[in-house]
Amino acid sequence: MKRILPDDDLDKTFDELEREFIEQTVEDAYSKLSEEDKKDLLEHPDPFDHHFGYGLYIRNQYIHGKELSFPCVFADNLSTEIVRRIILKVQENQ
């Protein structure tokens, strides 16, 4: 089944759609973090440290099996960027 984009998405580039997806995912995932999760991210700020833990959760929850409005060739790269931005948000809000 082909995904049909809302009219306001028709004028957006794939880069813009990906950027919006990342921003929305960061906001949603950040809102679900416990204080213990935030502490762990602060103590281990390298996103690659979270590849098989939090990164896997992000991939499974938000990326794999979802109908994204942009082509996603490397889900691992996308989830790593999301984790990186979540870590930055945690650092900014500590």
N, C-alpha and C positions, 0 to 999 in steps of 0.2 A: 504494500500500500504506500503510495506516495504521500509525503507530508505536504499539506497545504498551509502556507504561511498566511497569517493575518495581513491585511492590506498594508498596514504600517510597516511591516517587515520586508515588503517587496523592494523597497528602495535601499535597503541596507546591504552592505557587503558582508561576506562571510566573516571577515575580520571583526566587523562591528557586532555581528550576532554572537560570535565567540566571546568577545569582550563583555558583552551584556550577560551572557551565560555565566562567565567567570564571576562577575560582580554579584549577580544574584545568588550564585552558589556559595560564595564566600559569606555573604550576609546570612543566608539560611543556616549554613553549617556553624558559623560563629555563634549564632543565637542558641544553638544546641549544646555548646561546650559547657562543661561543668568547671568549677574553679580548679579542680584537680587536673582536668584536661589542659586548662590554660597554663597551669604551673608546669606540667610536663613539656608543653610546647616552648615555654620560656627557657626551661633547663636544657632542651635539645632543639635549638633553633634551625638546624640543618634539615630541610624538607626530606632529604634522602634517608635520614634516620627513621622516617615515618612511612617509608615506601610499603612495607608489608603489614603495617598496622593501620594508621589513620588514612594513608593514601589508598589502601585497598578498600576501606570503608567508603571513601569519597567516590572511587571508581564504581563500586557496586551500587551505591545509593543514588548517584546523580548522573552517571555516564553510561555504563554498560546496560544494554537493553532499552535504553531511552531513545525516543525520537528527537534528536537534536536538530536545531534549525541551521546547522552548518556541518560541513564534513569533518569528522574527527578520525584522523588516521591513527594517531598514537594516544590512546586513552591514558597511558602512563605519564606522558608528558603533560597532558591536560590536568590530571589529578595532582601532579607535582607542582604545577603553577598555582593551582587552587590552594594546596597546603602551604606553599610559600607565602601567598597573600594572607592566608588566615594567620600564620605566624606573625607577619608584619602587623596585622590588625591587633593581635593580642599584645605585642610589644608596645604599640601606640597607645593602648588603653589600659596599661598597667598602672 
